[in-house]
Amino acid sequence: MARAAGLASFALAFAATHYATTLALWAGHWFSHLP
Amino acid sequence: MSLHWFVGHRPLGGAIHRIHMLEHHGIYSGDALVADTYSDEEKSATAYDAAPAVALGGAAYATLPLDIFVVLVAALSASYAAHVYVPHPDHLNHSWLRRFGWFHRKRELHFVHHRDASKNFGVIEFVWDRVFGTYTPAER
C-alpha cells in the first residue's frame, strides 16, 4: 500500500513538473516572438 | 504599463527575440526547413530558456521536502533534455528519430510554426497550444 502510494506520488509530482516545464518553455517561445 | 515594459524595456526578451527570429527562423524558412547539418551561424538561446528552470529549482529547494525536490529535479532534467534533443533534429534530413511516427507528427506541427510564427509554439508538447488557442494541425 505504501509502495503504491509512493509510486503514485512520484508519478504525480513528475507529471506536474513536466507540464509546468512545458508551460514555461511554451511561454518563453511565445515571448520570443514579440516584436 | 506591462505592454510598454514588454516591448520597450526588456533586454532579456530582446536577446531571445533576436536569436530566435533572426537566426532560427531566418535559417529555417520558406521551403528550406531541413538541412543535412546544423548551421554554424545559429546561436543557442538555451541560457535564456534555462533561467525559469534555475529559478524554479532554487524556489523548490528552499520550500519543498527533499524527496519531492529530488523528483522535481529529475522531471525538470528529463523534460529539458527532451526539449534539447527532440526538436533540433526536426530540421535535419538524417536523424535516428525519423524512424518513429510520433517524431514525424511533431515535426510537421513544428513546421506549421515556421510557416506561421503565431501558431504552434510547443515543440514536443502541444497541449498548451490547445489551451491557449494557438494550435493548428498539420496539413495532410
Backbone of each chain as nested JSON, in Angstrom:
{
  "chains": [
    {"id": "A", "residues": [
      {"number": 1, "name": "MET", "atoms": {"N": [0.831, -1.205, 0.0], "CA": [0.0, 0.0, 0.0], "C": [0.872, 1.264, 0.0]}},
      {"number": 2, "name": "ALA", "atoms": {"N": [1.846, 1.24, 0.928], "CA": [2.746, 2.404, 0.999], "C": [3.574, 2.532, -0.274]}},
      {"number": 3, "name": "ARG", "atoms": {"N": [3.944, 1.36, -0.841], "CA": [4.727, 1.373, -2.077], "C": [3.903, 1.974, -3.226]}},
      {"number": 4, "name": "ALA", "atoms": {"N": [2.632, 1.565, -3.323], "CA": [1.753, 2.088, -4.376], "C": [1.551, 3.588, -4.206]}},
      {"number": 5, "name": "ALA", "atoms": {"N": [1.374, 4.011, -2.971], "CA": [1.178, 5.444, -2.714], "C": [2.437, 6.221, -3.083]}},
      {"number": 6, "name": "GLY", "atoms": {"N": [3.598, 5.628, -2.801], "CA": [4.86, 6.284, -3.151], "C": [5.02, 6.427, -4.651]}},
      {"number": 7, "name": "LEU", "atoms": {"N": [4.692, 5.339, -5.379], "CA": [4.795, 5.392, -6.839], "C": [3.807, 6.402, -7.422]}},
      {"number": 8, "name": "ALA", "atoms": {"N": [2.601, 6.425, -6.866], "CA": [1.59, 7.374, -7.353], "C": [2.038, 8.807, -7.086]}},
      {"number": 9, "name": "SER", "atoms": {"N": [2.638, 9.047, -5.927], "CA": [3.13, 10.387, -5.6], "C": [4.246, 10.794, -6.552]}},
      {"number": 10, "name": "PHE", "atoms": {"N": [5.14, 9.824, -6.843], "CA": [6.247, 10.093, -7.767], "C": [5.696, 10.466, -9.144]}},
      {"number": 11, "name": "ALA", "atoms": {"N": [4.733, 9.655, -9.63], "CA": [4.16, 9.905, -10.964], "C": [3.468, 11.262, -11.011]}},
      {"number": 12, "name": "LEU", "atoms": {"N": [2.744, 11.581, -9.956], "CA": [2.013, 12.857, -9.917], "C": [2.993, 14.037, -9.912]}},
      {"number": 13, "name": "ALA", "atoms": {"N": [4.012, 13.96, -9.059], "CA": [4.99, 15.057, -8.977], "C": [5.77, 15.183, -10.279]}},
      {"number": 14, "name": "PHE", "atoms": {"N": [6.081, 14.023, -10.892], "CA": [6.842, 14.031, -12.143], "C": [6.019, 14.672, -13.265]}},
      {"number": 15, "name": "ALA", "atoms": {"N": [4.754, 14.24, -13.396], "CA": [3.893, 14.774, -14.459], "C": [3.629, 16.263, -14.249]}},
      {"number": 16, "name": "ALA", "atoms": {"N": [3.38, 16.65, -13.005], "CA": [3.104, 18.069, -12.726], "C": [4.318, 18.924, -13.084]}},
      {"number": 17, "name": "THR", "atoms": {"N": [5.505, 18.441, -12.734], "CA": [6.721, 19.196, -13.056], "C": [6.937, 19.263, -14.563]}},
      {"number": 18, "name": "HIS", "atoms": {"N": [6.69, 18.145, -15.255], "CA": [6.872, 18.122, -16.708], "C": [5.948, 19.145, -17.377]}},
      {"number": 19, "name": "TYR", "atoms": {"N": [4.678, 19.147, -16.985], "CA": [3.755, 20.082, -17.64], "C": [4.026, 21.525, -17.239]}},
      {"number": 20, "name": "ALA", "atoms": {"N": [4.516, 21.741, -16.017], "CA": [4.927, 23.097, -15.63], "C": [6.131, 23.543, -16.462]}},
      {"number": 21, "name": "THR", "atoms": {"N": [7.036, 22.607, -16.725], "CA": [8.213, 22.933, -17.538], "C": [7.814, 23.246, -18.972]}},
      {"number": 22, "name": "THR", "atoms": {"N": [6.922, 22.414, -19.532], "CA": [6.498, 22.679, -20.913], "C": [5.745, 23.99, -21.008]}},
      {"number": 23, "name": "LEU", "atoms": {"N": [5.01, 24.341, -19.948], "CA": [4.315, 25.636, -19.953], "C": [5.324, 26.786, -19.947]}},
      {"number": 24, "name": "ALA", "atoms": {"N": [6.382, 26.65, -19.109], "CA": [7.403, 27.699, -19.049], "C": [8.104, 27.856, -20.397]}},
      {"number": 25, "name": "LEU", "atoms": {"N": [8.39, 26.729, -21.057], "CA": [9.067, 26.8, -22.352], "C": [8.118, 27.32, -23.438]}},
      {"number": 26, "name": "TRP", "atoms": {"N": [6.853, 26.936, -23.353], "CA": [5.853, 27.477, -24.294], "C": [5.815, 28.998, -24.149]}},
      {"number": 27, "name": "ALA", "atoms": {"N": [5.755, 29.469, -22.896], "CA": [5.678, 30.917, -22.65], "C": [6.942, 31.616, -23.155]}},
      {"number": 28, "name": "GLY", "atoms": {"N": [8.098, 31.0, -22.93], "CA": [9.349, 31.585, -23.416], "C": [9.382, 31.665, -24.933]}},
      {"number": 29, "name": "HIS", "atoms": {"N": [8.859, 30.625, -25.582], "CA": [8.825, 30.599, -27.043], "C": [7.873, 31.677, -27.566]}},
      {"number": 30, "name": "TRP", "atoms": {"N": [6.715, 31.772, -26.928], "CA": [5.744, 32.811, -27.307], "C": [6.375, 34.198, -27.12]}},
      {"number": 31, "name": "PHE", "atoms": {"N": [7.044, 34.378, -26.002], "CA": [7.688, 35.655, -25.69], "C": [8.737, 36.016, -26.734]}},
      {"number": 32, "name": "SER", "atoms": {"N": [9.429, 35.006, -27.252], "CA": [10.491, 35.271, -28.228], "C": [9.942, 35.752, -29.563]}},
      {"number": 33, "name": "HIS", "atoms": {"N": [8.635, 35.657, -29.747], "CA": [8.034, 36.126, -30.997], "C": [7.439, 37.517, -30.882]}},
      {"number": 34, "name": "LEU", "atoms": {"N": [7.522, 38.12, -29.696], "CA": [7.056, 39.502, -29.582], "C": [8.007, 40.413, -30.359]}},
      {"number": 35, "name": "PRO", "atoms": {"N": [7.473, 41.41, -31.023], "CA": [8.357, 42.29, -31.817], "C": [9.295, 43.107, -30.931]}}
    ]},
    {"id": "B", "residues": [
      {"number": 1, "name": "MET", "atoms": {"N": [1.044, 49.586, -18.936], "CA": [2.383, 49.638, -18.348], "C": [3.142, 48.368, -18.691]}},
      {"number": 2, "name": "SER", "atoms": {"N": [2.432, 47.216, -18.514], "CA": [3.149, 45.962, -18.737], "C": [3.522, 45.784, -20.207]}},
      {"number": 3, "name": "LEU", "atoms": {"N": [2.618, 46.202, -21.131], "CA": [2.941, 46.077, -22.548], "C": [4.12, 46.965, -22.896]}},
      {"number": 4, "name": "HIS", "atoms": {"N": [4.14, 48.165, -22.348], "CA": [5.252, 49.082, -22.544], "C": [6.548, 48.429, -22.079]}},
      {"number": 5, "name": "TRP", "atoms": {"N": [6.487, 47.793, -20.912], "CA": [7.678, 47.147, -20.366], "C": [8.119, 45.991, -21.269]}},
      {"number": 6, "name": "PHE", "atoms": {"N": [7.108, 45.181, -21.713], "CA": [7.426, 44.039, -22.568], "C": [8.123, 44.49, -23.841]}},
      {"number": 7, "name": "VAL", "atoms": {"N": [7.572, 45.524, -24.46], "CA": [8.042, 45.905, -25.782], "C": [9.276, 46.79, -25.712]}},
      {"number": 8, "name": "GLY", "atoms": {"N": [9.285, 47.699, -24.743], "CA": [10.344, 48.695, -24.755], "C": [11.469, 48.498, -23.778]}},
      {"number": 9, "name": "HIS", "atoms": {"N": [11.244, 47.744, -22.712], "CA": [12.246, 47.683, -21.646], "C": [12.547, 46.249, -21.264]}},
      {"number": 10, "name": "ARG", "atoms": {"N": [12.912, 45.437, -22.193], "CA": [13.173, 44.035, -21.868], "C": [14.403, 43.552, -22.634]}},
      {"number": 11, "name": "PRO", "atoms": {"N": [15.577, 43.902, -22.14], "CA": [16.799, 43.467, -22.819], "C": [16.902, 41.954, -22.897]}},
      {"number": 12, "name": "LEU", "atoms": {"N": [16.379, 41.226, -21.896], "CA": [16.437, 39.766, -21.928], "C": [15.575, 39.245, -23.079]}},
      {"number": 13, "name": "GLY", "atoms": {"N": [14.332, 39.714, -23.149], "CA": [13.44, 39.291, -24.226], "C": [13.985, 39.704, -25.573]}},
      {"number": 14, "name": "GLY", "atoms": {"N": [14.623, 40.854, -25.63], "CA": [15.186, 41.325, -26.888], "C": [16.242, 40.376, -27.42]}},
      {"number": 15, "name": "ALA", "atoms": {"N": [17.079, 39.851, -26.534], "CA": [18.121, 38.914, -26.963], "C": [17.492, 37.615, -27.458]}},
      {"number": 16, "name": "ILE", "atoms": {"N": [16.494, 37.115, -26.729], "CA": [15.813, 35.889, -27.161], "C": [15.165, 36.122, -28.523]}},
      {"number": 17, "name": "HIS", "atoms": {"N": [14.523, 37.264, -28.647], "CA": [13.847, 37.589, -29.909], "C": [14.842, 37.608, -31.068]}},
      {"number": 18, "name": "ARG", "atoms": {"N": [15.97, 38.26, -30.869], "CA": [16.973, 38.355, -31.946], "C": [17.494, 36.977, -32.341]}},
      {"number": 19, "name": "ILE", "atoms": {"N": [17.85, 36.182, -31.32], "CA": [18.4, 34.859, -31.607], "C": [17.365, 33.989, -32.318]}},
      {"number": 20, "name": "HIS", "atoms": {"N": [16.141, 34.003, -31.771], "CA": [15.134, 33.085, -32.293], "C": [14.633, 33.483, -33.671]}},
      {"number": 21, "name": "MET", "atoms": {"N": [14.281, 34.744, -33.833], "CA": [13.672, 35.168, -35.097], "C": [14.712, 35.34, -36.201]}},
      {"number": 22, "name": "LEU", "atoms": {"N": [15.811, 35.997, -35.892], "CA": [16.781, 36.275, -36.952], "C": [17.594, 35.042, -37.318]}},
      {"number": 23, "name": "GLU", "atoms": {"N": [17.855, 34.178, -36.342], "CA": [18.716, 33.041, -36.645], "C": [17.905, 31.761, -36.896]}},
      {"number": 24, "name": "HIS", "atoms": {"N": [17.129, 31.316, -35.908], "CA": [16.419, 30.046, -36.114], "C": [15.397, 30.158, -37.252]}},
      {"number": 25, "name": "HIS", "atoms": {"N": [14.529, 31.167, -37.183], "CA": [13.535, 31.328, -38.251], "C": [14.181, 31.828, -39.535]}},
      {"number": 26, "name": "GLY", "atoms": {"N": [15.26, 32.585, -39.408], "CA": [15.931, 33.074, -40.607], "C": [16.597, 31.945, -41.379]}},
      {"number": 27, "name": "ILE", "atoms": {"N": [17.196, 31.004, -40.643], "CA": [17.895, 29.889, -41.301], "C": [16.893, 28.88, -41.867]}},
      {"number": 28, "name": "TYR", "atoms": {"N": [15.885, 28.527, -41.041], "CA": [14.909, 27.519, -41.473], "C": [13.607, 28.219, -41.844]}},
      {"number": 29, "name": "SER", "atoms": {"N": [13.532, 28.69, -43.092], "CA": [12.338, 29.419, -43.514], "C": [11.952, 28.996, -44.925]}},
      {"number": 30, "name": "GLY", "atoms": {"N": [10.737, 29.346, -45.312], "CA": [10.252, 29.03, -46.65], "C": [10.26, 27.525, -46.896]}},
      {"number": 31, "name": "ASP", "atoms": {"N": [10.899, 27.108, -47.985], "CA": [10.983, 25.685, -48.299], "C": [12.228, 25.044, -47.706]}},
      {"number": 32, "name": "ALA", "atoms": {"N": [13.084, 25.849, -47.061], "CA": [14.343, 25.333, -46.509], "C": [14.181, 25.01, -45.029]}},
      {"number": 33, "name": "LEU", "atoms": {"N": [13.261, 24.079, -44.731], "CA": [13.002, 23.766, -43.329], "C": [13.91, 22.668, -42.791]}},
      {"number": 34, "name": "VAL", "atoms": {"N": [14.592, 21.953, -43.678], "CA": [15.523, 20.925, -43.226], "C": [16.861, 21.088, -43.939]}},
      {"number": 35, "name": "ALA", "atoms": {"N": [17.915, 20.584, -43.287], "CA": [19.262, 20.663, -43.864], "C": [20.015, 19.393, -43.473]}},
      {"number": 36, "name": "ASP", "atoms": {"N": [21.167, 19.165, -44.112], "CA": [21.95, 17.973, -43.791], "C": [22.687, 18.108, -42.467]}},
      {"number": 37, "name": "THR", "atoms": {"N": [23.082, 19.336, -42.131], "CA": [23.808, 19.567, -40.88], "C": [23.267, 20.817, -40.199]}},
      {"number": 38, "name": "TYR", "atoms": {"N": [23.584, 20.941, -38.93], "CA": [23.218, 22.156, -38.22], "C": [24.014, 23.335, -38.775]}},
      {"number": 39, "name": "SER", "atoms": {"N": [23.396, 24.511, -38.741], "CA": [24.096, 25.705, -39.191], "C": [25.039, 26.206, -38.101]}},
      {"number": 40, "name": "ASP", "atoms": {"N": [26.249, 26.576, -38.518], "CA": [27.203, 27.147, -37.566], "C": [26.793, 28.554, -37.139]}},
      {"number": 41, "name": "GLU", "atoms": {"N": [25.897, 29.145, -37.915], "CA": [25.558, 30.548, -37.661], "C": [24.504, 30.706, -36.565]}},
      {"number": 42, "name": "GLU", "atoms": {"N": [23.824, 29.603, -36.202], "CA": [22.752, 29.726, -35.225], "C": [23.302, 29.714, -33.809]}},
      {"number": 43, "name": "LYS", "atoms": {"N": [23.002, 30.775, -33.076], "CA": [23.411, 30.834, -31.676], "C": [22.386, 30.087, -30.825]}},
      {"number": 44, "name": "SER", "atoms": {"N": [22.803, 29.691, -29.633], "CA": [21.922, 28.979, -28.728], "C": [21.22, 29.949, -27.785]}},
      {"number": 45, "name": "ALA", "atoms": {"N": [19.932, 29.709, -27.561], "CA": [19.187, 30.511, -26.591], "C": [18.953, 29.717, -25.308]}},
      {"number": 46, "name": "THR", "atoms": {"N": [19.68, 28.592, -25.154], "CA": [19.453, 27.711, -24.008], "C": [19.656, 28.429, -22.681]}},
      {"number": 47, "name": "ALA", "atoms": {"N": [20.626, 29.339, -22.639], "CA": [20.889, 30.049, -21.376], "C": [19.65, 30.827, -20.935]}},
      {"number": 48, "name": "TYR", "atoms": {"N": [18.928, 31.371, -21.902], "CA": [17.717, 32.124, -21.563], "C": [16.582, 31.175, -21.207]}},
      {"number": 49, "name": "ASP", "atoms": {"N": [16.484, 30.057, -21.956], "CA": [15.421, 29.092, -21.674], "C": [15.616, 28.428, -20.312]}},
      {"number": 50, "name": "ALA", "atoms": {"N": [16.876, 28.298, -19.889], "CA": [17.156, 27.617, -18.625], "C": [16.877, 28.493, -17.409]}},
      {"number": 51, "name": "ALA", "atoms": {"N": [16.731, 29.784, -17.622], "CA": [16.522, 30.696, -16.495], "C": [15.309, 30.315, -15.634]}},
      {"number": 52, "name": "PRO", "atoms": {"N": [14.138, 29.992, -16.259], "CA": [12.998, 29.598, -15.418], "C": [13.28, 28.327, -14.63]}},
      {"number": 53, "name": "ALA", "atoms": {"N": [14.076, 27.39, -15.214], "CA": [14.385, 26.146, -14.508], "C": [15.244, 26.414, -13.286]}},
      {"number": 54, "name": "VAL", "atoms": {"N": [16.212, 27.31, -13.435], "CA": [17.086, 27.651, -12.31], "C": [16.27, 28.321, -11.201]}},
      {"number": 55, "name": "ALA", "atoms": {"N": [15.377, 29.221, -11.596], "CA": [14.538, 29.909, -10.61], "C": [13.615, 28.918, -9.912]}},
      {"number": 56, "name": "LEU", "atoms": {"N": [13.004, 28.013, -10.714], "CA": [12.092, 27.025, -10.139], "C": [12.842, 26.075, -9.216]}},
      {"number": 57, "name": "GLY", "atoms": {"N": [14.042, 25.636, -9.63], "CA": [14.834, 24.733, -8.803], "C": [15.225, 25.37, -7.475]}},
      {"number": 58, "name": "GLY", "atoms": {"N": [15.627, 26.615, -7.524], "CA": [16.005, 27.316, -6.295], "C": [14.835, 27.475, -5.341]}},
      {"number": 59, "name": "ALA", "atoms": {"N": [13.693, 27.855, -5.918], "CA": [12.494, 28.026, -5.083], "C": [12.057, 26.686, -4.493]}},
      {"number": 60, "name": "ALA", "atoms": {"N": [12.165, 25.622, -5.301], "CA": [11.754, 24.299, -4.836], "C": [12.676, 23.806, -3.724]}},
      {"number": 61, "name": "TYR", "atoms": {"N": [13.985, 24.035, -3.891], "CA": [14.951, 23.593, -2.877], "C": [14.687, 24.286, -1.536]}},
      {"number": 62, "name": "ALA", "atoms": {"N": [14.271, 25.541, -1.63], "CA": [14.042, 26.315, -0.407], "C": [12.74, 25.949, 0.284]}},
      {"number": 63, "name": "THR", "atoms": {"N": [11.782, 25.386, -0.462], "CA": [10.449, 25.214, 0.115], "C": [9.965, 23.765, 0.218]}},
      {"number": 64, "name": "LEU", "atoms": {"N": [10.471, 22.873, -0.633], "CA": [9.903, 21.518, -0.685], "C": [10.686, 20.533, 0.181]}},
      {"number": 65, "name": "PRO", "atoms": {"N": [10.018, 19.448, 0.631], "CA": [10.751, 18.36, 1.287], "C": [11.753, 17.752, 0.311]}},
      {"number": 66, "name": "LEU", "atoms": {"N": [12.809, 17.146, 0.847], "CA": [13.904, 16.676, -0.01], "C": [13.435, 15.656, -1.051]}},
      {"number": 67, "name": "ASP", "atoms": {"N": [12.535, 14.711, -0.661], "CA": [12.133, 13.674, -1.622], "C": [11.361, 14.279, -2.796]}},
      {"number": 68, "name": "ILE", "atoms": {"N": [10.495, 15.236, -2.526], "CA": [9.746, 15.878, -3.612], "C": [10.699, 16.706, -4.483]}},
      {"number": 69, "name": "PHE", "atoms": {"N": [11.67, 17.331, -3.835], "CA": [12.645, 18.128, -4.585], "C": [13.442, 17.239, -5.55]}},
      {"number": 70, "name": "VAL", "atoms": {"N": [13.796, 16.036, -5.098], "CA": [14.558, 15.11, -5.953], "C": [13.714, 14.724, -7.175]}},
      {"number": 71, "name": "VAL", "atoms": {"N": [12.43, 14.445, -6.967], "CA": [11.548, 14.101, -8.091], "C": [11.435, 15.288, -9.037]}},
      {"number": 72, "name": "LEU", "atoms": {"N": [11.304, 16.479, -8.472], "CA": [11.179, 17.673, -9.303], "C": [12.416, 17.866, -10.178]}},
      {"number": 73, "name": "VAL", "atoms": {"N": [13.584, 17.701, -9.588], "CA": [14.814, 17.875, -10.369], "C": [14.906, 16.818, -11.464]}},
      {"number": 74, "name": "ALA", "atoms": {"N": [14.5, 15.571, -11.146], "CA": [14.529, 14.503, -12.155], "C": [13.589, 14.838, -13.31]}},
      {"number": 75, "name": "ALA", "atoms": {"N": [12.366, 15.269, -12.993], "CA": [11.394, 15.587, -14.042], "C": [11.826, 16.803, -14.845]}},
      {"number": 76, "name": "LEU", "atoms": {"N": [12.349, 17.79, -14.147], "CA": [12.811, 19.008, -14.815], "C": [13.957, 18.674, -15.782]}},
      {"number": 77, "name": "SER", "atoms": {"N": [14.89, 17.838, -15.325], "CA": [16.028, 17.469, -16.168], "C": [15.573, 16.674, -17.38]}},
      {"number": 78, "name": "ALA", "atoms": {"N": [14.659, 15.709, -17.167], "CA": [14.17, 14.882, -18.281], "C": [13.426, 15.741, -19.293]}},
      {"number": 79, "name": "SER", "atoms": {"N": [12.613, 16.651, -18.792], "CA": [11.819, 17.488, -19.69], "C": [12.716, 18.431, -20.496]}},
      {"number": 80, "name": "TYR", "atoms": {"N": [13.701, 19.016, -19.829], "CA": [14.615, 19.905, -20.547], "C": [15.447, 19.135, -21.568]}},
      {"number": 81, "name": "ALA", "atoms": {"N": [15.894, 17.93, -21.186], "CA": [16.677, 17.117, -22.12], "C": [15.841, 16.795, -23.351]}},
      {"number": 82, "name": "ALA", "atoms": {"N": [14.56, 16.464, -23.139], "CA": [13.676, 16.178, -24.278], "C": [13.548, 17.403, -25.171]}},
      {"number": 83, "name": "HIS", "atoms": {"N": [13.46, 18.579, -24.561], "CA": [13.325, 19.8, -25.363], "C": [14.608, 20.16, -26.103]}},
      {"number": 84, "name": "VAL", "atoms": {"N": [15.741, 19.673, -25.613], "CA": [17.004, 19.951, -26.3], "C": [17.228, 18.94, -27.427]}},
      {"number": 85, "name": "TYR", "atoms": {"N": [16.949, 17.64, -27.164], "CA": [17.346, 16.6, -28.105], "C": [16.251, 16.175, -29.075]}},
      {"number": 86, "name": "VAL", "atoms": {"N": [14.978, 16.492, -28.805], "CA": [13.921, 16.105, -29.749], "C": [13.671, 17.173, -30.811]}},
      {"number": 87, "name": "PRO", "atoms": {"N": [13.52, 18.446, -30.47], "CA": [13.158, 19.414, -31.515], "C": [14.258, 19.694, -32.514]}},
      {"number": 88, "name": "HIS", "atoms": {"N": [15.496, 19.683, -32.107], "CA": [16.544, 20.119, -33.02], "C": [16.708, 19.213, -34.238]}},
      {"number": 89, "name": "PRO", "atoms": {"N": [16.557, 17.888, -34.1], "CA": [16.612, 17.056, -35.315], "C": [15.447, 17.307, -36.267]}},
      {"number": 90, "name": "ASP", "atoms": {"N": [14.438, 18.067, -35.834], "CA": [13.345, 18.44, -36.736], "C": [13.881, 19.003, -38.042]}},
      {"number": 91, "name": "HIS", "atoms": {"N": [14.987, 19.709, -37.946], "CA": [15.488, 20.433, -39.109], "C": [16.639, 19.705, -39.809]}},
      {"number": 92, "name": "LEU", "atoms": {"N": [16.843, 18.441, -39.46], "CA": [17.895, 17.665, -40.114], "C": [17.284, 16.634, -41.058]}},
      {"number": 93, "name": "ASN", "atoms": {"N": [17.935, 16.424, -42.201], "CA": [17.469, 15.407, -43.141], "C": [17.67, 13.999, -42.583]}},
      {"number": 94, "name": "HIS", "atoms": {"N": [18.745, 13.831, -41.802], "CA": [19.067, 12.496, -41.3], "C": [19.087, 12.529, -39.776]}},
      {"number": 95, "name": "SER", "atoms": {"N": [18.188, 11.8, -39.163], "CA": [18.162, 11.71, -37.709], "C": [17.63, 10.332, -37.337]}},
      {"number": 96, "name": "TRP", "atoms": {"N": [18.199, 9.735, -36.293], "CA": [17.739, 8.408, -35.882], "C": [16.291, 8.456, -35.396]}},
      {"number": 97, "name": "LEU", "atoms": {"N": [15.802, 9.652, -35.047], "CA": [14.417, 9.765, -34.576], "C": [13.402, 9.638, -35.717]}},
      {"number": 98, "name": "ARG", "atoms": {"N": [13.87, 9.735, -36.966], "CA": [12.939, 9.708, -38.099], "C": [12.261, 8.361, -38.268]}},
      {"number": 99, "name": "ARG", "atoms": {"N": [12.751, 7.33, -37.583], "CA": [12.099, 6.013, -37.686], "C": [10.786, 5.968, -36.908]}},
      {"number": 100, "name": "PHE", "atoms": {"N": [10.534, 7.002, -36.072], "CA": [9.342, 6.99, -35.223], "C": [8.227, 7.868, -35.799]}},
      {"number": 101, "name": "GLY", "atoms": {"N": [7.017, 7.338, -35.826], "CA": [5.872, 8.092, -36.335], "C": [5.583, 9.332, -35.517]}},
      {"number": 102, "name": "TRP", "atoms": {"N": [5.727, 9.251, -34.199], "CA": [5.436, 10.406, -33.345], "C": [6.374, 11.568, -33.66]}},
      {"number": 103, "name": "PHE", "atoms": {"N": [7.622, 11.23, -34.055], "CA": [8.568, 12.294, -34.377], "C": [8.119, 13.042, -35.634]}},
      {"number": 104, "name": "HIS", "atoms": {"N": [7.637, 12.307, -36.625], "CA": [7.162, 12.95, -37.858], "C": [5.945, 13.83, -37.573]}},
      {"number": 105, "name": "ARG", "atoms": {"N": [5.053, 13.337, -36.721], "CA": [3.839, 14.127, -36.408], "C": [4.219, 15.43, -35.703]}},
      {"number": 106, "name": "LYS", "atoms": {"N": [5.123, 15.336, -34.727], "CA": [5.523, 16.565, -34.008], "C": [6.321, 17.488, -34.92]}},
      {"number": 107, "name": "ARG", "atoms": {"N": [7.099, 16.915, -35.812], "CA": [7.891, 17.722, -36.735], "C": [6.989, 18.52, -37.673]}},
      {"number": 108, "name": "GLU", "atoms": {"N": [5.944, 17.874, -38.177], "CA": [5.021, 18.583, -39.064], "C": [4.319, 19.716, -38.318]}},
      {"number": 109, "name": "LEU", "atoms": {"N": [3.987, 19.458, -37.042], "CA": [3.356, 20.526, -36.248], "C": [4.326, 21.686, -36.041]}},
      {"number": 110, "name": "HIS", "atoms": {"N": [5.612, 21.382, -35.848], "CA": [6.608, 22.447, -35.679], "C": [6.819, 23.206, -36.987]}},
      {"number": 111, "name": "PHE", "atoms": {"N": [6.739, 22.516, -38.116], "CA": [6.887, 23.199, -39.411], "C": [5.739, 24.177, -39.647]}},
      {"number": 112, "name": "VAL", "atoms": {"N": [4.559, 23.866, -39.117], "CA": [3.448, 24.826, -39.19], "C": [3.878, 26.143, -38.551]}},
      {"number": 113, "name": "HIS", "atoms": {"N": [4.608, 26.045, -37.438], "CA": [5.096, 27.241, -36.728], "C": [6.063, 28.047, -37.597]}},
      {"number": 114, "name": "HIS", "atoms": {"N": [6.862, 27.349, -38.421], "CA": [7.803, 28.074, -39.285], "C": [7.097, 28.76, -40.448]}},
      {"number": 115, "name": "ARG", "atoms": {"N": [5.915, 28.234, -40.814], "CA": [5.151, 28.881, -41.891], "C": [4.285, 30.007, -41.343]}},
      {"number": 116, "name": "ASP", "atoms": {"N": [3.826, 29.872, -40.098], "CA": [3.028, 30.911, -39.442], "C": [3.51, 30.998, -37.998]}},
      {"number": 117, "name": "ALA", "atoms": {"N": [4.34, 32.002, -37.711], "CA": [5.016, 32.094, -36.411], "C": [4.069, 32.411, -35.258]}},
      {"number": 118, "name": "SER", "atoms": {"N": [2.782, 32.617, -35.551], "CA": [1.837, 32.872, -34.468], "C": [1.126, 31.583, -34.038]}},
      {"number": 119, "name": "LYS", "atoms": {"N": [1.544, 30.432, -34.601], "CA": [0.895, 29.152, -34.292], "C": [1.917, 28.15, -33.763]}},
      {"number": 120, "name": "ASN", "atoms": {"N": [1.424, 27.17, -32.996], "CA": [2.222, 26.018, -32.547], "C": [3.554, 26.416, -31.903]}},
      {"number": 121, "name": "PHE", "atoms": {"N": [3.478, 27.062, -30.761], "CA": [4.69, 27.436, -30.034], "C": [5.296, 26.235, -29.298]}},
      {"number": 122, "name": "GLY", "atoms": {"N": [4.498, 25.194, -29.105], "CA": [5.024, 23.986, -28.486], "C": [6.011, 23.314, -29.413]}},
      {"number": 123, "name": "VAL", "atoms": {"N": [6.846, 22.44, -28.861], "CA": [7.814, 21.754, -29.694], "C": [7.662, 20.239, -29.549]}},
      {"number": 124, "name": "ILE", "atoms": {"N": [7.612, 19.762, -28.315], "CA": [7.34, 18.334, -28.144], "C": [5.97, 18.117, -27.503]}},
      {"number": 125, "name": "GLU", "atoms": {"N": [5.404, 19.159, -26.947], "CA": [4.136, 19.051, -26.225], "C": [3.23, 20.176, -26.715]}},
      {"number": 126, "name": "PHE", "atoms": {"N": [2.093, 19.807, -27.324], "CA": [1.242, 20.839, -27.919], "C": [-0.012, 21.102, -27.097]}},
      {"number": 127, "name": "VAL", "atoms": {"N": [-0.04, 20.539, -25.888], "CA": [-1.214, 20.714, -25.036], "C": [-1.439, 22.188, -24.689]}},
      {"number": 128, "name": "TRP", "atoms": {"N": [-0.354, 22.941, -24.494], "CA": [-0.501, 24.345, -24.121], "C": [-0.965, 25.19, -25.305]}},
      {"number": 129, "name": "ASP", "atoms": {"N": [-0.639, 24.773, -26.531], "CA": [-1.191, 25.456, -27.7], "C": [-2.703, 25.249, -27.774]}},
      {"number": 130, "name": "ARG", "atoms": {"N": [-3.147, 24.045, -27.42], "CA": [-4.591, 23.79, -27.407], "C": [-5.259, 24.639, -26.328]}},
      {"number": 131, "name": "VAL", "atoms": {"N": [-4.609, 24.742, -25.166], "CA": [-5.171, 25.531, -24.058], "C": [-5.275, 27.008, -24.436]}},
      {"number": 132, "name": "PHE", "atoms": {"N": [-4.239, 27.551, -25.082], "CA": [-4.199, 28.99, -25.367], "C": [-4.682, 29.342, -26.775]}},
      {"number": 133, "name": "GLY", "atoms": {"N": [-5.174, 28.351, -27.52], "CA": [-5.801, 28.634, -28.805], "C": [-4.848, 28.889, -29.953]}},
      {"number": 134, "name": "THR", "atoms": {"N": [-3.603, 28.473, -29.83], "CA": [-2.643, 28.691, -30.923], "C": [-2.334, 27.395, -31.68]}},
      {"number": 135, "name": "TYR", "atoms": {"N": [-3.061, 26.333, -31.362], "CA": [-2.803, 25.044, -32.02], "C": [-3.361, 25.041, -33.449]}},
      {"number": 136, "name": "THR", "atoms": {"N": [-2.56, 24.601, -34.394], "CA": [-3.012, 24.417, -35.773], "C": [-2.51, 23.067, -36.255]}},
      {"number": 137, "name": "PRO", "atoms": {"N": [-3.41, 22.18, -36.677], "CA": [-2.958, 20.864, -37.133], "C": [-2.173, 20.969, -38.434]}},
      {"number": 138, "name": "ALA", "atoms": {"N": [-1.294, 20.001, -38.657], "CA": [-0.515, 19.981, -39.904], "C": [-1.418, 19.537, -41.044]}},
      {"number": 139, "name": "GLU", "atoms": {"N": [-1.165, 20.085, -42.231], "CA": [-1.936, 19.671, -43.405], "C": [-1.479, 18.3, -43.852]}},
      {"number": 140, "name": "ARG", "atoms": {"N": [-2.42, 17.472, -44.258], "CA": [-2.089, 16.119, -44.725], "C": [-1.937, 16.108, -46.234]}}
    ]}
  ]
}
